[in-house]
């Protein structure tokens, strides 16, 4: 049975790695053979130069050096004495003059010396002379050694772009599914909510049922708000310039009335006066509610939740921190994924939708700042702020 982690993307990656490694090893093998052949050519050139010197330049020596020169038209060679002073014209390096191009030749000697040690020729004379043969890599050797890496880089980039495009398309399809499901949920809620509103109005007509009617009216209004939120998913919301503090206070007050007496909900507003943000109040309200509900679930009936509002420069920060059970570090990267949840109930869409609302609709960020098992969790919303 194929393991769950093995999918077509993994298969493509493994195949590409196998091709890449095979190509690199084979190209390096060929490069080593060419390098050995080029060293043999330089050794042959050394023997020809030695023969030419020993024979004092007879016809056979000249013919031998000419034939080797014709065979070697790609390996750059510079001959020097033991002190590094060039002797003769460098081979396969174009038209160079020992005087006018001396700096360039010295640079090439230093470059060749870094690549490999020179080949030495000791001429038996009185006194003995030493000729050093510095040589570099030919264009053919460089092509065999580096071109496969460049080609693999291009192929790898193409595969990356293709996989990224497919992944983006997959995420887009997922978003369409979630948005469609949200709109369908809003549509399905519409009829029963309208019916409940009618029943609440009938209850208001009975003086003995005013308390019940008022409480039911609040919950029905909340259902209407939830329906409105779902209906806005997938559509571009209208943003308004609002002070976030009153919105937070209303939501905190609402959640305080629906939480345990052993839970302390604290709000600290450190915003400068006349600070506003561009938000959709309905969707922004949803994000805050979701974060507070998650904090309440983490507390298991007792503890504290602190909501703070602050500003630094043109950025506004909303922190929601709890003293609950926390989230294991291994799960930190997964908490915003659709369908992921640490709770036994729920669809695992709350944080995913909250992140989408904050980042895609409001141009901000929703971050998990801190979470540790047994010590609590802190989420942060970052938005652009204005001073009116």
Order of alpha helices (4+ residues) and beta strands (2+ residues): alpha-alpha-beta-alpha-beta-beta-alpha-alpha-alpha-beta-alpha-beta-beta-alpha-beta-beta-alpha-beta-beta-beta
